[in-house]
C-alpha cells in the first residue's frame, strides 16, 4: 500500500501524481508543486494467465508527514 494516502502532502505531491498516473494509465500533465525527498517506489509485477499486472507504491519518503485519511478530503 502506498504511504502517500496518509501524508499531508498527498494533494500537492508530484511523485504521488506520477504513481496515480501509472495506476490509471492517465495521460495528464503533472503540474503538482511539491517534490518529495528521496521516495522509494516499490513495483510489484504479477503475471496472471495472459495478463501482466503492475502495481506501483511508495513505501518510504523523507518528506512523509503523517495525517491519516487526508487523501479523502
CHARMM internal coordinates of N, CA and C (Angstrom, degrees):
IC EDIT
DIST 1 N 1 CA 1.4448
DIST 1 CA 1 C 1.5256
ANGL 1 N 1 CA 1 C 108.83
DIST 1 C 2 N 1.2947
ANGL 1 CA 1 C 2 N 116.15
DIHE 1 N 1 CA 1 C 2 N 139.84
DIST 2 N 2 CA 1.4576
ANGL 1 C 2 N 2 CA 123.15
DIHE 1 CA 1 C 2 N 2 CA 179.53
DIST 2 CA 2 C 1.5324
ANGL 2 N 2 CA 2 C 109.76
DIHE 1 C 2 N 2 CA 2 C -73.63
DIST 2 C 3 N 1.3285
ANGL 2 CA 2 C 3 N 116.74
DIHE 2 N 2 CA 2 C 3 N 127.69
DIST 3 N 3 CA 1.4609
ANGL 2 C 3 N 3 CA 120.28
DIHE 2 CA 2 C 3 N 3 CA -179.36
DIST 3 CA 3 C 1.5233
ANGL 3 N 3 CA 3 C 112.29
DIHE 2 C 3 N 3 CA 3 C -70.45
DIST 3 C 4 N 1.3090
ANGL 3 CA 3 C 4 N 117.87
DIHE 3 N 3 CA 3 C 4 N -14.74
DIST 4 N 4 CA 1.4649
ANGL 3 C 4 N 4 CA 122.61
DIHE 3 CA 3 C 4 N 4 CA -174.30
DIST 4 CA 4 C 1.5285
ANGL 4 N 4 CA 4 C 113.75
DIHE 3 C 4 N 4 CA 4 C -59.42
DIST 4 C 5 N 1.3062
ANGL 4 CA 4 C 5 N 116.96
DIHE 4 N 4 CA 4 C 5 N -30.27
DIST 5 N 5 CA 1.4605
ANGL 4 C 5 N 5 CA 118.17
DIHE 4 CA 4 C 5 N 5 CA -176.93
DIST 5 CA 5 C 1.5243
ANGL 5 N 5 CA 5 C 112.39
DIHE 4 C 5 N 5 CA 5 C -65.18
DIST 5 C 6 N 1.3203
ANGL 5 CA 5 C 6 N 117.05
DIHE 5 N 5 CA 5 C 6 N -16.62
DIST 6 N 6 CA 1.4572
ANGL 5 C 6 N 6 CA 120.91
DIHE 5 CA 5 C 6 N 6 CA 177.42
DIST 6 CA 6 C 1.5276
ANGL 6 N 6 CA 6 C 112.19
DIHE 5 C 6 N 6 CA 6 C -110.55
DIST 6 C 7 N 1.3199
ANGL 6 CA 6 C 7 N 116.90
DIHE 6 N 6 CA 6 C 7 N 24.73
DIST 7 N 7 CA 1.4710
ANGL 6 C 7 N 7 CA 121.75
DIHE 6 CA 6 C 7 N 7 CA -178.97
DIST 7 CA 7 C 1.5268
ANGL 7 N 7 CA 7 C 110.49
DIHE 6 C 7 N 7 CA 7 C -111.70
DIST 7 C 8 N 1.3114
ANGL 7 CA 7 C 8 N 115.76
DIHE 7 N 7 CA 7 C 8 N 143.06
DIST 8 N 8 CA 1.4604
ANGL 7 C 8 N 8 CA 121.34
DIHE 7 CA 7 C 8 N 8 CA -179.50
DIST 8 CA 8 C 1.5389
ANGL 8 N 8 CA 8 C 112.34
DIHE 7 C 8 N 8 CA 8 C -65.15
DIST 8 C 9 N 1.3314
ANGL 8 CA 8 C 9 N 118.03
DIHE 8 N 8 CA 8 C 9 N -20.37
DIST 9 N 9 CA 1.4631
ANGL 8 C 9 N 9 CA 122.18
DIHE 8 CA 8 C 9 N 9 CA -177.91
DIST 9 CA 9 C 1.5298
ANGL 9 N 9 CA 9 C 114.09
DIHE 8 C 9 N 9 CA 9 C -93.53
DIST 9 C 10 N 1.3046
ANGL 9 CA 9 C 10 N 118.35
DIHE 9 N 9 CA 9 C 10 N 4.43
DIST 10 N 10 CA 1.4610
ANGL 9 C 10 N 10 CA 122.16
DIHE 9 CA 9 C 10 N 10 CA -171.90
DIST 10 CA 10 C 1.5328
ANGL 10 N 10 CA 10 C 113.27
DIHE 9 C 10 N 10 CA 10 C -54.63
DIST 10 C 11 N 1.3170
ANGL 10 CA 10 C 11 N 118.72
DIHE 10 N 10 CA 10 C 11 N -35.09
DIST 11 N 11 CA 1.4707
ANGL 10 C 11 N 11 CA 120.92
DIHE 10 CA 10 C 11 N 11 CA -176.38
DIST 11 CA 11 C 1.5254
ANGL 11 N 11 CA 11 C 113.76
DIHE 10 C 11 N 11 CA 11 C -81.11
DIST 11 C 12 N 1.3290
ANGL 11 CA 11 C 12 N 116.87
DIHE 11 N 11 CA 11 C 12 N -15.63
DIST 12 N 12 CA 1.4587
ANGL 11 C 12 N 12 CA 120.41
DIHE 11 CA 11 C 12 N 12 CA -175.94
DIST 12 CA 12 C 1.5243
ANGL 12 N 12 CA 12 C 114.36
DIHE 11 C 12 N 12 CA 12 C -117.45
DIST 12 C 13 N 1.3108
ANGL 12 CA 12 C 13 N 118.38
DIHE 12 N 12 CA 12 C 13 N -0.70
DIST 13 N 13 CA 1.4586
ANGL 12 C 13 N 13 CA 122.54
DIHE 12 CA 12 C 13 N 13 CA -171.05
DIST 13 CA 13 C 1.5354
ANGL 13 N 13 CA 13 C 113.03
DIHE 12 C 13 N 13 CA 13 C -86.17
DIST 13 C 14 N 1.3215
ANGL 13 CA 13 C 14 N 114.97
DIHE 13 N 13 CA 13 C 14 N 125.34
DIST 14 N 14 CA 1.4678
ANGL 13 C 14 N 14 CA 119.64
DIHE 13 CA 13 C 14 N 14 CA 179.59
DIST 14 CA 14 C 1.5336
ANGL 14 N 14 CA 14 C 111.44
DIHE 13 C 14 N 14 CA 14 C -70.58
DIST 14 C 15 N 1.3260
ANGL 14 CA 14 C 15 N 117.48
DIHE 14 N 14 CA 14 C 15 N -30.84
DIST 15 N 15 CA 1.4661
ANGL 14 C 15 N 15 CA 120.35
DIHE 14 CA 14 C 15 N 15 CA 178.94
DIST 15 CA 15 C 1.5211
ANGL 15 N 15 CA 15 C 110.68
DIHE 14 C 15 N 15 CA 15 C -67.29
DIST 15 C 16 N 1.3268
ANGL 15 CA 15 C 16 N 117.21
DIHE 15 N 15 CA 15 C 16 N -44.46
DIST 16 N 16 CA 1.4657
ANGL 15 C 16 N 16 CA 120.32
DIHE 15 CA 15 C 16 N 16 CA 177.60
DIST 16 CA 16 C 1.5318
ANGL 16 N 16 CA 16 C 110.66
DIHE 15 C 16 N 16 CA 16 C -63.78
DIST 16 C 17 N 1.3057
ANGL 16 CA 16 C 17 N 116.65
DIHE 16 N 16 CA 16 C 17 N -37.61
DIST 17 N 17 CA 1.4648
ANGL 16 C 17 N 17 CA 120.30
DIHE 16 CA 16 C 17 N 17 CA 178.29
DIST 17 CA 17 C 1.5288
ANGL 17 N 17 CA 17 C 110.54
DIHE 16 C 17 N 17 CA 17 C -63.15
DIST 17 C 18 N 1.3326
ANGL 17 CA 17 C 18 N 116.25
DIHE 17 N 17 CA 17 C 18 N -37.47
DIST 18 N 18 CA 1.4702
ANGL 17 C 18 N 18 CA 120.16
DIHE 17 CA 17 C 18 N 18 CA 177.23
DIST 18 CA 18 C 1.5279
ANGL 18 N 18 CA 18 C 110.65
DIHE 17 C 18 N 18 CA 18 C -65.06
DIST 18 C 19 N 1.3329
ANGL 18 CA 18 C 19 N 117.14
DIHE 18 N 18 CA 18 C 19 N -40.16
DIST 19 N 19 CA 1.4661
ANGL 18 C 19 N 19 CA 121.09
DIHE 18 CA 18 C 19 N 19 CA 177.45
DIST 19 CA 19 C 1.5288
ANGL 19 N 19 CA 19 C 109.71
DIHE 18 C 19 N 19 CA 19 C -63.79
DIST 19 C 20 N 1.3228
ANGL 19 CA 19 C 20 N 117.36
DIHE 19 N 19 CA 19 C 20 N -43.70
DIST 20 N 20 CA 1.4738
ANGL 19 C 20 N 20 CA 120.54
DIHE 19 CA 19 C 20 N 20 CA 177.18
DIST 20 CA 20 C 1.5277
ANGL 20 N 20 CA 20 C 110.43
DIHE 19 C 20 N 20 CA 20 C -59.96
DIST 20 C 21 N 1.3029
ANGL 20 CA 20 C 21 N 116.21
DIHE 20 N 20 CA 20 C 21 N -40.28
DIST 21 N 21 CA 1.4692
ANGL 20 C 21 N 21 CA 120.89
DIHE 20 CA 20 C 21 N 21 CA 178.61
DIST 21 CA 21 C 1.5228
ANGL 21 N 21 CA 21 C 110.11
DIHE 20 C 21 N 21 CA 21 C -61.27
DIST 21 C 22 N 1.3238
ANGL 21 CA 21 C 22 N 117.59
DIHE 21 N 21 CA 21 C 22 N -42.22
DIST 22 N 22 CA 1.4604
ANGL 21 C 22 N 22 CA 121.11
DIHE 21 CA 21 C 22 N 22 CA 179.20
DIST 22 CA 22 C 1.5356
ANGL 22 N 22 CA 22 C 111.14
DIHE 21 C 22 N 22 CA 22 C -66.19
DIST 22 C 23 N 1.3201
ANGL 22 CA 22 C 23 N 117.14
DIHE 22 N 22 CA 22 C 23 N -39.04
DIST 23 N 23 CA 1.4641
ANGL 22 C 23 N 23 CA 120.83
DIHE 22 CA 22 C 23 N 23 CA 179.33
DIST 23 CA 23 C 1.5258
ANGL 23 N 23 CA 23 C 111.99
DIHE 22 C 23 N 23 CA 23 C -65.95
DIST 23 C 24 N 1.3164
ANGL 23 CA 23 C 24 N 115.56
DIHE 23 N 23 CA 23 C 24 N -45.01
DIST 24 N 24 CA 1.4693
ANGL 23 C 24 N 24 CA 120.29
DIHE 23 CA 23 C 24 N 24 CA -172.94
DIST 24 CA 24 C 1.5091
ANGL 24 N 24 CA 24 C 113.93
DIHE 23 C 24 N 24 CA 24 C -97.95
DIST 24 C 25 N 1.3129
ANGL 24 CA 24 C 25 N 116.29
DIHE 24 N 24 CA 24 C 25 N -4.22
DIST 25 N 25 CA 1.4637
ANGL 24 C 25 N 25 CA 121.19
DIHE 24 CA 24 C 25 N 25 CA -177.38
DIST 25 CA 25 C 1.5290
ANGL 25 N 25 CA 25 C 111.05
DIHE 24 C 25 N 25 CA 25 C 56.48
DIST 25 C 26 N 1.3347
ANGL 25 CA 25 C 26 N 116.07
DIHE 25 N 25 CA 25 C 26 N 37.59
DIST 26 N 26 CA 1.4601
ANGL 25 C 26 N 26 CA 121.50
DIHE 25 CA 25 C 26 N 26 CA -179.78
DIST 26 CA 26 C 1.5204
ANGL 26 N 26 CA 26 C 110.83
DIHE 25 C 26 N 26 CA 26 C -73.32
DIST 26 C 27 N 1.3014
ANGL 26 CA 26 C 27 N 116.62
DIHE 26 N 26 CA 26 C 27 N 149.59
DIST 27 N 27 CA 1.4569
ANGL 26 C 27 N 27 CA 121.60
DIHE 26 CA 26 C 27 N 27 CA 175.49
DIST 27 CA 27 C 1.5194
ANGL 27 N 27 CA 27 C 108.35
DIHE 26 C 27 N 27 CA 27 C -112.26
DIST 27 C 28 N 1.3138
ANGL 27 CA 27 C 28 N 115.74
DIHE 27 N 27 CA 27 C 28 N 60.61
DIST 28 N 28 CA 1.4560
ANGL 27 C 28 N 28 CA 121.17
DIHE 27 CA 27 C 28 N 28 CA -178.50
DIST 28 CA 28 C 1.5207
ANGL 28 N 28 CA 28 C 109.80
DIHE 27 C 28 N 28 CA 28 C -109.97
DIST 28 C 29 N 1.3172
ANGL 28 CA 28 C 29 N 115.00
DIHE 28 N 28 CA 28 C 29 N 158.17
DIST 29 N 29 CA 1.4567
ANGL 28 C 29 N 29 CA 120.94
DIHE 28 CA 28 C 29 N 29 CA 175.83
DIST 29 CA 29 C 1.5209
ANGL 29 N 29 CA 29 C 107.46
DIHE 28 C 29 N 29 CA 29 C -84.50
DIST 29 C 30 N 1.3058
ANGL 29 CA 29 C 30 N 115.74
DIHE 29 N 29 CA 29 C 30 N 131.09
DIST 30 N 30 CA 1.4556
ANGL 29 C 30 N 30 CA 120.63
DIHE 29 CA 29 C 30 N 30 CA 179.77
DIST 30 CA 30 C 1.5223
ANGL 30 N 30 CA 30 C 108.31
DIHE 29 C 30 N 30 CA 30 C -89.42
DIST 30 C 31 N 1.3373
ANGL 30 CA 30 C 31 N 115.80
DIHE 30 N 30 CA 30 C 31 N 112.57
DIST 31 N 31 CA 1.4614
ANGL 30 C 31 N 31 CA 119.83
DIHE 30 CA 30 C 31 N 31 CA -178.95
DIST 31 CA 31 C 1.5289
ANGL 31 N 31 CA 31 C 111.44
DIHE 30 C 31 N 31 CA 31 C -127.42
DIST 31 C 32 N 1.2998
ANGL 31 CA 31 C 32 N 116.62
DIHE 31 N 31 CA 31 C 32 N 30.53
DIST 32 N 32 CA 1.4611
ANGL 31 C 32 N 32 CA 120.74
DIHE 31 CA 31 C 32 N 32 CA 177.28
DIST 32 CA 32 C 1.5253
ANGL 32 N 32 CA 32 C 108.67
DIHE 31 C 32 N 32 CA 32 C -71.00
DIST 32 C 33 N 1.3084
ANGL 32 CA 32 C 33 N 117.04
DIHE 32 N 32 CA 32 C 33 N 146.40
DIST 33 N 33 CA 1.4538
ANGL 32 C 33 N 33 CA 121.19
DIHE 32 CA 32 C 33 N 33 CA -172.15
DIST 33 CA 33 C 1.5252
ANGL 33 N 33 CA 33 C 115.55
DIHE 32 C 33 N 33 CA 33 C -93.97
DIST 33 C 34 N 1.3188
ANGL 33 CA 33 C 34 N 118.55
DIHE 33 N 33 CA 33 C 34 N -11.47
DIST 34 N 34 CA 1.4578
ANGL 33 C 34 N 34 CA 120.64
DIHE 33 CA 33 C 34 N 34 CA -177.66
DIST 34 CA 34 C 1.5230
ANGL 34 N 34 CA 34 C 110.28
DIHE 33 C 34 N 34 CA 34 C -100.78
DIST 34 C 35 N 1.3285
ANGL 34 CA 34 C 35 N 117.00
DIHE 34 N 34 CA 34 C 35 N 129.57
DIST 35 N 35 CA 1.4642
ANGL 34 C 35 N 35 CA 122.66
DIHE 34 CA 34 C 35 N 35 CA 177.38
DIST 35 CA 35 C 1.5242
ANGL 35 N 35 CA 35 C 108.81
DIHE 34 C 35 N 35 CA 35 C -105.13
DIST 35 C 36 N 1.3017
ANGL 35 CA 35 C 36 N 117.51
DIHE 35 N 35 CA 35 C 36 N 118.80
DIST 36 N 36 CA 1.4584
ANGL 35 C 36 N 36 CA 122.19
DIHE 35 CA 35 C 36 N 36 CA -179.94
DIST 36 CA 36 C 1.5303
ANGL 36 N 36 CA 36 C 110.40
DIHE 35 C 36 N 36 CA 36 C -69.62
DIST 36 C 37 N 1.3391
ANGL 36 CA 36 C 37 N 115.29
DIHE 36 N 36 CA 36 C 37 N 146.38
DIST 37 N 37 CA 1.4590
ANGL 36 C 37 N 37 CA 120.78
DIHE 36 CA 36 C 37 N 37 CA 179.47
DIST 37 CA 37 C 1.5247
ANGL 37 N 37 CA 37 C 110.25
DIHE 36 C 37 N 37 CA 37 C -94.56
DIST 37 C 38 N 1.3081
ANGL 37 CA 37 C 38 N 116.54
DIHE 37 N 37 CA 37 C 38 N 117.86
DIST 38 N 38 CA 1.4631
ANGL 37 C 38 N 38 CA 124.34
DIHE 37 CA 37 C 38 N 38 CA 174.57
DIST 38 CA 38 C 1.5311
ANGL 38 N 38 CA 38 C 115.27
DIHE 37 C 38 N 38 CA 38 C 51.18
DIST 38 C 39 N 1.3331
ANGL 38 CA 38 C 39 N 117.58
DIHE 38 N 38 CA 38 C 39 N 53.92
DIST 39 N 39 CA 1.4630
ANGL 38 C 39 N 39 CA 118.04
DIHE 38 CA 38 C 39 N 39 CA 176.34
DIST 39 CA 39 C 1.5260
ANGL 39 N 39 CA 39 C 110.78
DIHE 38 C 39 N 39 CA 39 C -71.92
DIST 39 C 40 N 1.3059
ANGL 39 CA 39 C 40 N 116.48
DIHE 39 N 39 CA 39 C 40 N 147.18
DIST 40 N 40 CA 1.4621
ANGL 39 C 40 N 40 CA 122.03
DIHE 39 CA 39 C 40 N 40 CA 174.31
DIST 40 CA 40 C 1.5181
ANGL 40 N 40 CA 40 C 106.76
DIHE 39 C 40 N 40 CA 40 C -110.52
DIST 40 C 41 N 1.3275
ANGL 40 CA 40 C 41 N 115.44
DIHE 40 N 40 CA 40 C 41 N 119.68
DIST 41 N 41 CA 1.4644
ANGL 40 C 41 N 41 CA 121.46
DIHE 40 CA 40 C 41 N 41 CA -177.59
DIST 41 CA 41 C 1.5212
ANGL 41 N 41 CA 41 C 109.18
DIHE 40 C 41 N 41 CA 41 C -102.79
DIST 41 C 42 N 1.3179
ANGL 41 CA 41 C 42 N 115.14
DIHE 41 N 41 CA 41 C 42 N 129.17
DIST 42 N 42 CA 1.4591
ANGL 41 C 42 N 42 CA 122.38
DIHE 41 CA 41 C 42 N 42 CA 177.75
DIST 42 CA 42 C 1.5198
ANGL 42 N 42 CA 42 C 107.23
DIHE 41 C 42 N 42 CA 42 C -102.81
DIST 42 C 43 N 1.3204
ANGL 42 CA 42 C 43 N 116.39
DIHE 42 N 42 CA 42 C 43 N 125.80
DIST 43 N 43 CA 1.4620
ANGL 42 C 43 N 43 CA 121.41
DIHE 42 CA 42 C 43 N 43 CA 179.08
DIST 43 CA 43 C 1.5248
ANGL 43 N 43 CA 43 C 108.06
DIHE 42 C 43 N 43 CA 43 C -115.73
DIST 43 C 44 N 1.3207
ANGL 43 CA 43 C 44 N 115.98
DIHE 43 N 43 CA 43 C 44 N 118.22
DIST 44 N 44 CA 1.4581
ANGL 43 C 44 N 44 CA 122.11
DIHE 43 CA 43 C 44 N 44 CA 179.98
DIST 44 CA 44 C 1.5282
ANGL 44 N 44 CA 44 C 108.07
DIHE 43 C 44 N 44 CA 44 C -107.19
DIST 44 C 45 N 1.3178
ANGL 44 CA 44 C 45 N 116.59
DIHE 44 N 44 CA 44 C 45 N 121.73
DIST 45 N 45 CA 1.4633
ANGL 44 C 45 N 45 CA 121.66
DIHE 44 CA 44 C 45 N 45 CA -179.49
DIST 45 CA 45 C 1.5178
ANGL 45 N 45 CA 45 C 108.56
DIHE 44 C 45 N 45 CA 45 C -110.83
DIST 45 C 46 N 1.3284
ANGL 45 CA 45 C 46 N 116.18
DIHE 45 N 45 CA 45 C 46 N 123.26
DIST 46 N 46 CA 1.4629
ANGL 45 C 46 N 46 CA 122.43
DIHE 45 CA 45 C 46 N 46 CA -179.62
DIST 46 CA 46 C 1.5182
ANGL 46 N 46 CA 46 C 109.80
DIHE 45 C 46 N 46 CA 46 C -122.51
DIST 46 C 47 N 1.3109
ANGL 46 CA 46 C 47 N 116.10
DIHE 46 N 46 CA 46 C 47 N 138.78
DIST 47 N 47 CA 1.4630
ANGL 46 C 47 N 47 CA 121.08
DIHE 46 CA 46 C 47 N 47 CA 175.57
DIST 47 CA 47 C 1.5237
ANGL 47 N 47 CA 47 C 109.69
DIHE 46 C 47 N 47 CA 47 C -110.05
DIST 47 C 48 N 1.3113
ANGL 47 CA 47 C 48 N 116.20
DIHE 47 N 47 CA 47 C 48 N 124.00
DIST 48 N 48 CA 1.4590
ANGL 47 C 48 N 48 CA 122.52
DIHE 47 CA 47 C 48 N 48 CA 176.47
DIST 48 CA 48 C 1.5223
ANGL 48 N 48 CA 48 C 107.86
DIHE 47 C 48 N 48 CA 48 C -124.22
DIST 48 C 49 N 1.3081
ANGL 48 CA 48 C 49 N 115.59
DIHE 48 N 48 CA 48 C 49 N 112.56
DIST 49 N 49 CA 1.4729
ANGL 48 C 49 N 49 CA 121.09
DIHE 48 CA 48 C 49 N 49 CA -179.30
DIST 49 CA 49 C 1.5193
ANGL 49 N 49 CA 49 C 110.20
DIHE 48 C 49 N 49 CA 49 C 52.32
DIST 49 C 50 N 1.3250
ANGL 49 CA 49 C 50 N 116.19
DIHE 49 N 49 CA 49 C 50 N -110.47
DIST 50 N 50 CA 1.4623
ANGL 49 C 50 N 50 CA 120.48
DIHE 49 CA 49 C 50 N 50 CA -177.84
DIST 50 CA 50 C 1.5264
ANGL 50 N 50 CA 50 C 112.14
DIHE 49 C 50 N 50 CA 50 C -106.63
DIST 50 C 51 N 1.3388
ANGL 50 CA 50 C 51 N 118.01
DIHE 50 N 50 CA 50 C 51 N 13.18
DIST 51 N 51 CA 1.4641
ANGL 50 C 51 N 51 CA 121.63
DIHE 50 CA 50 C 51 N 51 CA -178.78
DIST 51 CA 51 C 1.5296
ANGL 51 N 51 CA 51 C 110.19
DIHE 50 C 51 N 51 CA 51 C -120.67
DIST 51 C 52 N 1.3104
ANGL 51 CA 51 C 52 N 114.56
DIHE 51 N 51 CA 51 C 52 N 144.69
DIST 52 N 52 CA 1.4562
ANGL 51 C 52 N 52 CA 120.88
DIHE 51 CA 51 C 52 N 52 CA 176.12
DIST 52 CA 52 C 1.5184
ANGL 52 N 52 CA 52 C 108.36
DIHE 51 C 52 N 52 CA 52 C -113.55
DIST 52 C 53 N 1.3317
ANGL 52 CA 52 C 53 N 116.20
DIHE 52 N 52 CA 52 C 53 N 130.54
DIST 53 N 53 CA 1.4550
ANGL 52 C 53 N 53 CA 122.26
DIHE 52 CA 52 C 53 N 53 CA 179.29
DIST 53 CA 53 C 1.5247
ANGL 53 N 53 CA 53 C 108.56
DIHE 52 C 53 N 53 CA 53 C -111.79
DIST 53 C 54 N 1.3323
ANGL 53 CA 53 C 54 N 116.27
DIHE 53 N 53 CA 53 C 54 N 131.05
DIST 54 N 54 CA 1.4582
ANGL 53 C 54 N 54 CA 121.51
DIHE 53 CA 53 C 54 N 54 CA 178.40
DIST 54 CA 54 C 1.5193
ANGL 54 N 54 CA 54 C 108.21
DIHE 53 C 54 N 54 CA 54 C -119.77
DIST 54 C 55 N 1.3341
ANGL 54 CA 54 C 55 N 115.79
DIHE 54 N 54 CA 54 C 55 N 125.04
DIST 55 N 55 CA 1.4589
ANGL 54 C 55 N 55 CA 121.37
DIHE 54 CA 54 C 55 N 55 CA -179.34
DIST 55 CA 55 C 1.5246
ANGL 55 N 55 CA 55 C 108.53
DIHE 54 C 55 N 55 CA 55 C -116.78
DIST 55 C 56 N 1.3273
ANGL 55 CA 55 C 56 N 116.79
DIHE 55 N 55 CA 55 C 56 N 126.24
DIST 56 N 56 CA 1.4573
ANGL 55 C 56 N 56 CA 123.45
DIHE 55 CA 55 C 56 N 56 CA -178.10
DIST 56 CA 56 C 1.5259
ANGL 56 N 56 CA 56 C 108.70
DIHE 55 C 56 N 56 CA 56 C -108.68
DIST 56 C 57 N 1.3278
ANGL 56 CA 56 C 57 N 117.34
DIHE 56 N 56 CA 56 C 57 N 130.99
DIST 57 N 57 CA 1.4609
ANGL 56 C 57 N 57 CA 122.00
DIHE 56 CA 56 C 57 N 57 CA 177.56
DIST 57 CA 57 C 1.5227
ANGL 57 N 57 CA 57 C 110.18
DIHE 56 C 57 N 57 CA 57 C -143.60
DIST 57 C 58 N 1.3152
ANGL 57 CA 57 C 58 N 116.38
DIHE 57 N 57 CA 57 C 58 N 141.68
DIST 58 N 58 CA 1.4528
ANGL 57 C 58 N 58 CA 121.13
DIHE 57 CA 57 C 58 N 58 CA 171.69
DIST 58 CA 58 C 1.5199
ANGL 58 N 58 CA 58 C 106.10
DIHE 57 C 58 N 58 CA 58 C -91.80
DIST 58 C 59 N 1.3300
ANGL 58 CA 58 C 59 N 115.74
DIHE 58 N 58 CA 58 C 59 N 121.07
DIST 59 N 59 CA 1.4609
ANGL 58 C 59 N 59 CA 118.95
DIHE 58 CA 58 C 59 N 59 CA -175.59
DIST 59 CA 59 C 1.5273
ANGL 59 N 59 CA 59 C 112.59
DIHE 58 C 59 N 59 CA 59 C -105.32
DIST 59 C 60 N 1.3313
ANGL 59 CA 59 C 60 N 117.60
DIHE 59 N 59 CA 59 C 60 N -17.75
DIST 60 N 60 CA 1.4597
ANGL 59 C 60 N 60 CA 122.38
DIHE 59 CA 59 C 60 N 60 CA 176.05
DIST 60 CA 60 C 1.5165
ANGL 60 N 60 CA 60 C 109.06
DIHE 59 C 60 N 60 CA 60 C -149.60
DIST 60 C 61 N 1.3463
ANGL 60 CA 60 C 61 N 114.98
DIHE 60 N 60 CA 60 C 61 N 148.90
DIST 61 N 61 CA 1.4569
ANGL 60 C 61 N 61 CA 120.25
DIHE 60 CA 60 C 61 N 61 CA 179.48
DIST 61 CA 61 C 1.5270
ANGL 61 N 61 CA 61 C 108.08
DIHE 60 C 61 N 61 CA 61 C -162.13
DIST 61 C 62 N 1.3161
ANGL 61 CA 61 C 62 N 116.89
DIHE 61 N 61 CA 61 C 62 N 129.87
DIST 62 N 62 CA 1.4609
ANGL 61 C 62 N 62 CA 119.97
DIHE 61 CA 61 C 62 N 62 CA 179.87
DIST 62 CA 62 C 1.5266
ANGL 62 N 62 CA 62 C 112.30
DIHE 61 C 62 N 62 CA 62 C -68.93
DIST 62 C 63 N 1.3185
ANGL 62 CA 62 C 63 N 117.97
DIHE 62 N 62 CA 62 C 63 N -19.48
DIST 63 N 63 CA 1.4589
ANGL 62 C 63 N 63 CA 121.65
DIHE 62 CA 62 C 63 N 63 CA 179.29
DIST 63 CA 63 C 1.5246
ANGL 63 N 63 CA 63 C 113.50
DIHE 62 C 63 N 63 CA 63 C -86.27
DIST 63 C 64 N 1.3104
ANGL 63 CA 63 C 64 N 117.11
DIHE 63 N 63 CA 63 C 64 N -5.87
DIST 64 N 64 CA 1.4573
ANGL 63 C 64 N 64 CA 121.24
DIHE 63 CA 63 C 64 N 64 CA -175.00
DIST 64 CA 64 C 1.5287
ANGL 64 N 64 CA 64 C 111.77
DIHE 63 C 64 N 64 CA 64 C -59.57
DIST 64 C 65 N 1.3525
ANGL 64 CA 64 C 65 N 115.19
DIHE 64 N 64 CA 64 C 65 N 124.91
DIST 65 N 65 CA 1.4652
ANGL 64 C 65 N 65 CA 122.94
DIHE 64 CA 64 C 65 N 65 CA 173.62
DIST 65 CA 65 C 1.5155
ANGL 65 N 65 CA 65 C 105.58
DIHE 64 C 65 N 65 CA 65 C -128.08
DIST 65 C 66 N 1.3127
ANGL 65 CA 65 C 66 N 116.29
DIHE 65 N 65 CA 65 C 66 N 114.56
DIST 66 N 66 CA 1.4597
ANGL 65 C 66 N 66 CA 121.10
DIHE 65 CA 65 C 66 N 66 CA -172.08
DIST 66 CA 66 C 1.5307
ANGL 66 N 66 CA 66 C 113.02
DIHE 65 C 66 N 66 CA 66 C -68.04
DIST 66 C 67 N 1.3182
ANGL 66 CA 66 C 67 N 113.92
DIHE 66 N 66 CA 66 C 67 N 130.35
DIST 67 N 67 CA 1.4588
ANGL 66 C 67 N 67 CA 123.27
DIHE 66 CA 66 C 67 N 67 CA 171.36
DIST 67 CA 67 C 1.5304
ANGL 67 N 67 CA 67 C 105.65
DIHE 66 C 67 N 67 CA 67 C -151.51
DIST 67 C 68 N 1.3373
ANGL 67 CA 67 C 68 N 117.01
DIHE 67 N 67 CA 67 C 68 N 83.03
DIST 68 N 68 CA 1.4571
ANGL 67 C 68 N 68 CA 121.78
DIHE 67 CA 67 C 68 N 68 CA -174.76
DIST 68 CA 68 C 1.5199
ANGL 68 N 68 CA 68 C 113.69
DIHE 67 C 68 N 68 CA 68 C -52.47
DIST 68 C 69 N 1.3262
ANGL 68 CA 68 C 69 N 115.52
DIHE 68 N 68 CA 68 C 69 N 132.74
DIST 69 N 69 CA 1.4606
ANGL 68 C 69 N 69 CA 122.45
DIHE 68 CA 68 C 69 N 69 CA 176.15
DIST 69 CA 69 C 1.5137
ANGL 69 N 69 CA 69 C 115.15
DIHE 68 C 69 N 69 CA 69 C 77.76
DIST 69 C 70 N 1.3306
ANGL 69 CA 69 C 70 N 118.90
DIHE 69 N 69 CA 69 C 70 N 6.06
DIST 70 N 70 CA 1.4783
ANGL 69 C 70 N 70 CA 121.63
DIHE 69 CA 69 C 70 N 70 CA -176.44
DIST 70 CA 70 C 1.5215
ANGL 70 N 70 CA 70 C 112.01
DIHE 69 C 70 N 70 CA 70 C -62.90
DIST 70 C 71 N 1.3207
ANGL 70 CA 70 C 71 N 119.06
DIHE 70 N 70 CA 70 C 71 N -28.58
DIST 71 N 71 CA 1.4610
ANGL 70 C 71 N 71 CA 123.19
DIHE 70 CA 70 C 71 N 71 CA -178.35
DIST 71 CA 71 C 1.5255
ANGL 71 N 71 CA 71 C 111.85
DIHE 70 C 71 N 71 CA 71 C -63.77
DIST 71 C 72 N 1.3380
ANGL 71 CA 71 C 72 N 117.69
DIHE 71 N 71 CA 71 C 72 N -23.53
DIST 72 N 72 CA 1.4666
ANGL 71 C 72 N 72 CA 121.58
DIHE 71 CA 71 C 72 N 72 CA -177.43
DIST 72 CA 72 C 1.5227
ANGL 72 N 72 CA 72 C 111.80
DIHE 71 C 72 N 72 CA 72 C -69.22
DIST 72 C 73 N 1.3172
ANGL 72 CA 72 C 73 N 116.49
DIHE 72 N 72 CA 72 C 73 N -29.03
DIST 73 N 73 CA 1.4669
ANGL 72 C 73 N 73 CA 121.11
DIHE 72 CA 72 C 73 N 73 CA -175.46
DIST 73 CA 73 C 1.5104
ANGL 73 N 73 CA 73 C 111.05
DIHE 72 C 73 N 73 CA 73 C -63.87
END
COOR INIT
IC SEED 1 N 1 CA 1 C
IC BUILD
